[in-house]
Amino acid sequence: MKTIKKLILITAAFALPFALSCNKEKEYEKGAPENDNPYAVYFDVPASTDFSLAPDEETVVEFTVKRKDVNGEITVPYTLESENADVFELSDLVFEDGAEEATIEIRFPDAEIGKKYAATLIIDDPEYTHIYSSDPVAMNFSVIRINWLPLGTGTWTDALWSDVFGAPITDLPCEIDVREDLLFYNETTKAYEYNNSQSKYIFRVKSPYTAKVLFDWFGEEGETLEDYEELAEEAYILVDATDPKKVWIDYQYAGAIAFQYGYVSIATMTVEVSKNWTDDNYGNLKDGIITFPVANSIYFELSAYGGLKANSTGKFKIMLPGAKIYDYEVKLAPGFADEEGVMPVAFDFSEDVVKVAYDCFEGELTGSAVKKAGEALAEDKAAKNITEPGSVDFTFETTGVYTLVAAAIDKDGKLQGTFSTTLDYLAAGDEDEVEATIGLDNVSGKYGAQGISPENALEAWIYGKKLKEVKIGLFDYLKVASGDVDEYCELVKDEGIALEEKDLALANGEGYSTVIQKLVPGTKYILIIWASNGFSEDWFAAEATTAGDPLPIYQNYDLDSWDNDYALKSETELLGEWNYYATDYYGTLGMREYLGKVTFTDSETADDPDEGDYYVVGTGFSAGGLAAAAYYGLIASADDSIEFDLYYGLLYLCANKTVNGIGSVQFYSPVLDDWYSVGASWYIGGIPVGDGYYAFMDVSQSQSYHFSTWRWIAGGYIWTAFDDVLIVDPAKDDNGVIPESVEANIKAVKRTLSSSVCTVIPAMESAKISGRAAKVSGSGKAANEFKPAVVAPMGLRKASYSVSESHKRIASREIRQGLQSVSMR
């Protein structure tokens, strides 16, 4: 995928004071006419104009200058401006007759070692340049004489290209050098040495973005590593860690070309780079690891596009050679006391922690008290401790609140962190049951304006006393009833939607309610709530049925739905028009709706009855997506035909590209958490699920990837994407949908049950499930996803388009909402 994924655009017209090239501003009389000299001399600016030379290298740099009129030999005057202009010696700029290019040499034999010299070259004689030229007639450059000592191979963890192009966050091996003149001087050995603990250096990282890296990220079918060689160049990225708490990267070329978007340059968005940037965006160096934890703190520039913010995850880091990441975190997870008053607490920590010393204290300790207790535990050789992750049982004489303090000790016996948790302890013989009442009801008509109806939503509510934690889950009642109820209860406890503090306050007061959306009509659901008052836990449940008819298009189909009695035997049974239903990936309905017609015709590929292969071409699966691409002129034709193989009743997609190669189809795998252009038919296909019904899903041998959603791409844009694809023979379509009207979807079902079915089920025990759960949105609150909902993270797109069959009306969704814009000036 070579299209920009995420655009956090940085504006300022990119007239950067530190850019690789710039036009020096000059004052001219207003309205001065353009001079008519034919030469139009200008600088051919290289990708990088910052030069680092070893002390024994020749002190000279060369630049290429070009002209547009090659007739005649000319000598062009130019100047150099610098605070240290006397350091530089300039050669003449001479163009030989017929030569388009000339070279100038800039020498600096008296430059001091370790000192950076910046300068600007200027060509401003109107006899050789145009007043209003768009070509660069001024150029900044810098030189420094330093010796770099190799440290070895480190790791560049790139979380930058992932933001812009969707590349995976990757650990890239890279050679790292350190400036010799900044090394630590060891008084004992009387020599300069590198020492991670000294942590005050300038490093340079050599070319992390190699051709192989770019090919691994973006290589497509038919491309080779050699195709990417021209996109990677040798370059050094300087990292200033002279202050280990304020590590920054100056604006510089990163040694890669991002396809049509141009050269890649990066910088930290810190005040050293631009005065309008912030002190908050520094990295820090500790134990040989440079981290940049602040989100969107790295400037990522594409020379032909513009500047973007990157590092949205805060995972960009540089690990110096010999460094090791240590994990000293101790996770404490209290359970609940049993009838005998035994309370288990789970201790989890990495092998970097040799032991965890711990003790309990009555009441809730403050932060300073916890720290003091941890320091004391680290010094107490007789303190209770645990040396491997596991569970420790605690008992106390009386019911109450206690604080468990744990001190992480490393292999050298040093304290590396103090951790604590509150224990709400219930002593043997004492009782403190969870008090809560819950319900699940059909929604009222007041939500109609929001597209919420009794057919696609239910309202859940809870109120209680002294509740400290509440989690919610909603499931298909039949699946729970036919499965293990305890597993569903445990799933809610582990992964349910937790109420926030303000919602808990409502639940403990006047009551908390929330509308659960995107449900299936005519379906019975069960609400399971896990609640705790700190001392005890309990589960509660209620059930209700959405209004409407449980029509086939609303059902969830899987491989268990396969009914071979309805399998098509040959392509003749498939040819013609079928009704097309799917869940619009970019829509708001959240369930299948009628999208129009798809048409199957015979394919030019020869059938092979002996092998069970009958080939057909299906048209219309993009639901107008490629018609939109054609409307915008990005493709010549709206043809979205794609070949299928009817193989012993299964309808396989034969290829990842349309028949005419106009657009391509990609499939999403929630397991792999990414989109893929699969070239074989053995991933996703249609299975017979009823008379005249074919549902599309992952039909690969292992079903391990769960390919489901497909999306249509053309001209570098995503046009449509659909999940839960279902095709239905119109003659056998009993969904009550009017085929001629795209609006005849689930909203056509208006029958509402006379009363909700709501029964409180006694408290249940707890456990685990896979599958899809519903979506919850509270009153005035942002929507949350029930886990383990299958949600495909698409990232941001340039736009999403669809075209109706009748009006060819383009509907676009811009993606720049909420994107930050900052000035670099």
DALINLIN-V52441 format. One record per residue. OMEGA is omega in whole degrees, -180 to 180 (none if undefined). NEAR is the number of other ideal C-beta (glycine too) atoms within 10 Angstrom. Layout:
omega: {OMEGA/OMEGA}
near: {NEAR/NEAR}
This chain:
omega: {-174/175/-179/-176/-172/-176/169/-167/177/-175/176/-177/175/171/-169/178/-178/-175/-179/176/177/174/-180/-178/179/-180/176/177/-178/177/180/-179/177/177/-170/178/-175/-167/-180/-178/-179/179/169/-170/178/-180/179/178/175/-172/177/-178/174/-178/-178/177/177/-175/-179/171/-178/176/178/177/-177/173/-176/175/-172/-177/174/174/-179/173/-172/176/175/-177/176/177/-180/173/180/-175/-178/179/-171/174/-173/173/177/176/-173/173/174/-180/180/-177/176/-176/172/-178/173/178/176/-179/-179/-174/-177/180/180/177/177/-179/-179/-180/180/-178/177/175/-174/171/-175/178/-176/177/-175/180/176/-178/-174/-178/174/178/-176/176/173/-176/175/172/177/177/175/178/179/177/180/177/-180/175/-177/-177/176/-178/175/180/-172/174/-176/179/179/180/-171/-175/179/177/178/173/-167/172/-177/176/-179/176/-178/177/177/179/-175/-175/179/-178/178/180/-179/-178/-178/-178/-178/-180/176/-176/173/-178/-178/-176/179/166/176/-173/166/-179/169/-177/-176/166/177/-176/180/177/-180/178/-180/179/178/-180/-167/-178/-179/-178/179/179/180/178/-179/180/-175/-178/-176/-180/-178/-180/178/179/177/178/-178/-180/-176/179/178/168/-174/178/-180/180/-179/-180/179/178/-179/178/-175/175/180/175/-176/175/-177/-177/172/-177/178/173/-179/176/169/-179/-177/-174/177/-178/178/-175/-180/176/-163/174/-175/-171/179/166/176/-179/177/178/176/-180/177/-180/175/-169/-176/-179/177/-176/-177/176/-177/-174/173/-169/-179/-177/-178/-177/-178/171/179/-175/-180/-179/-176/-177/178/179/178/179/-179/180/178/-179/179/177/179/179/-178/-179/175/180/-179/-178/-180/171/178/-180/178/-176/180/177/179/-180/178/174/180/175/179/-180/-177/-179/177/176/-178/175/176/175/-174/174/180/-179/-179/180/179/-179/173/-180/-180/179/178/179/-180/179/179/179/179/178/-180/-180/-175/-179/-178/-177/175/-178/177/-174/177/178/-179/-176/177/179/179/172/178/-177/-175/174/180/-179/180/177/176/179/-179/180/179/-177/-179/-175/179/179/-178/177/-179/179/178/-176/-179/174/179/177/172/-168/177/-176/179/180/179/179/176/-175/177/179/180/174/-178/177/177/-173/171/-179/179/-178/-177/-180/-173/-179/180/-178/-180/-177/177/-178/-176/-179/173/179/179/178/180/167/-177/-180/175/178/179/-179/180/176/-172/173/178/-175/173/-174/-177/179/178/-178/-179/-180/180/-177/-179/-180/179/180/179/177/179/180/-176/-169/180/178/-178/176/176/-174/-179/178/175/179/176/-180/179/-179/-175/179/-180/177/179/178/179/-171/175/177/-177/179/175/-175/179/-179/176/176/177/-179/172/-178/178/173/-179/-178/-177/175/178/178/179/-178/174/-178/178/-178/177/179/176/-179/178/-176/-177/-177/-179/-175/174/-178/173/-177/177/179/-178/179/-174/177/-177/180/177/-175/180/-176/-180/178/-176/-174/-180/-176/175/173/-174/178/175/172/180/-176/-179/-180/-178/-174/177/177/-176/173/-179/-177/-178/-177/165/-176/178/175/-179/-179/175/177/-177/176/177/-176/-179/179/179/-176/174/-172/179/176/179/-180/176/-176/176/177/178/-178/180/173/177/179/178/179/-180/177/-179/175/-175/-174/179/-177/179/-179/178/-175/177/176/175/-171/-179/176/177/-178/-176/167/-174/-174/-179/-180/177/-176/-178/175/-176/178/178/-179/175/-179/-179/174/177/178/179/178/-180/178/-178/171/-176/-174/-178/-178/-169/179/-177/-178/-179/178/178/-180/179/-179/-178/-178/174/179/-178/-178/177/178/177/-172/-177/-173/-175/-176/179/175/-178/-176/169/-180/-176/-175/175/179/180/-179/173/-174/177/177/-175/177/176/-176/-179/173/-174/174/-177/-179/-177/-178/-180/-178/179/-178/177/-173/-176/-175/178/-179/-179/178/-173/-180/177/-179/-172/-177/-180/178/-177/177/-179/176/-174/-178/177/180/179/180/-176/175/-174/167/-161/-176/171/180/-174/175/-170/-178/-176/170/179/180/179/-177/177/-178/177/179/171/172/4/180/178/-176/-177/180/-175/-169/-179/179/174/179/176/-174/171/-179/179/-178/-171/-172/-176/-175/-177/175/-177/177/180/-176/-175/180/175/-179/-177/176/-178/-179/179/-177/none}
near: {17/13/17/21/18/18/17/20/14/21/12/15/9/14/11/20/12/17/18/22/18/17/16/16/8/10/5/10/6/5/5/10/8/10/14/7/14/12/19/15/25/23/23/16/19/16/18/17/22/19/17/18/18/12/13/7/11/9/17/15/18/10/18/13/23/16/21/13/14/15/11/12/10/18/10/19/12/21/14/15/13/15/9/15/12/8/20/20/14/14/13/11/20/14/23/11/9/9/14/13/12/21/12/18/13/20/15/20/10/11/19/12/13/14/13/14/19/16/21/14/25/19/21/14/16/13/11/25/22/19/13/10/16/8/17/19/26/21/25/20/23/15/22/19/21/19/16/18/11/11/19/10/14/23/21/23/19/24/21/27/24/22/27/22/22/20/19/12/14/16/11/18/11/22/16/24/20/20/20/16/15/17/17/15/10/12/6/6/8/7/10/13/11/17/12/18/8/14/20/13/22/16/24/19/24/19/20/24/25/22/18/14/23/23/19/15/19/18/14/11/8/6/11/9/13/9/14/22/14/9/19/19/18/8/21/21/24/17/22/18/23/14/13/16/11/18/23/23/25/17/21/20/22/26/23/24/22/24/16/11/19/15/19/22/25/20/25/27/26/23/15/17/21/22/9/12/21/13/9/9/23/21/27/17/24/13/13/19/20/25/18/25/15/18/16/19/23/24/27/23/26/20/17/11/16/17/22/22/24/26/27/17/14/15/16/26/20/28/21/25/17/12/17/10/13/14/12/16/14/23/12/20/11/18/15/15/25/12/9/9/19/13/22/15/19/13/20/14/23/13/10/15/26/16/17/25/23/24/17/14/15/11/11/13/18/10/9/8/15/20/16/14/20/22/13/14/22/18/12/13/8/6/16/12/18/17/11/10/15/11/12/17/12/18/12/17/9/10/17/14/13/20/19/22/23/27/29/25/21/15/10/7/11/11/17/18/16/20/20/22/15/16/23/19/23/21/16/14/9/13/9/14/10/22/15/22/13/24/19/24/17/20/22/10/10/8/16/11/7/12/12/21/23/26/26/25/22/28/20/22/17/26/18/22/12/13/21/14/14/25/20/25/26/24/24/20/18/12/13/22/12/8/15/13/18/14/14/25/25/20/25/27/20/15/17/23/23/13/22/13/6/11/20/19/13/18/23/20/11/9/14/24/17/20/18/27/22/17/26/23/22/17/21/16/23/22/26/26/27/25/26/19/21/19/23/17/16/17/24/23/24/24/21/26/21/25/22/24/15/14/19/21/24/23/17/15/18/13/12/7/15/17/14/10/8/17/16/19/12/11/20/11/14/22/14/14/15/22/23/23/26/25/20/20/18/16/15/9/15/17/22/27/22/23/25/17/18/20/16/21/13/14/19/8/15/7/17/12/8/6/10/14/18/24/19/22/19/23/17/22/27/32/26/25/26/29/24/28/28/21/16/15/8/16/20/10/14/20/18/28/19/26/19/24/23/24/19/12/18/21/26/20/25/21/18/19/16/23/18/13/10/22/26/16/20/19/21/25/21/19/13/12/10/16/22/14/15/18/11/11/21/14/20/24/23/24/22/20/21/19/14/20/27/24/26/24/23/21/21/18/7/6/14/11/18/17/26/20/22/24/25/26/22/22/16/13/19/22/29/28/26/27/20/23/22/26/25/24/19/13/9/13/20/14/23/12/23/12/16/10/11/17/10/15/19/24/15/16/21/10/12/15/15/6/8/20/15/16/11/13/15/7/17/18/12/18/16/13/20/8/14/17/24/22/20/21/17/20/12/5/12/6/11/16/14/20/17/16/14/16/11/17/9/17/17/15/21/18/16/23/23/21/23/14/14/9/7/13/11/15/11/12/12/10/16/12/7/6/14/9/11/18/11/24/12}
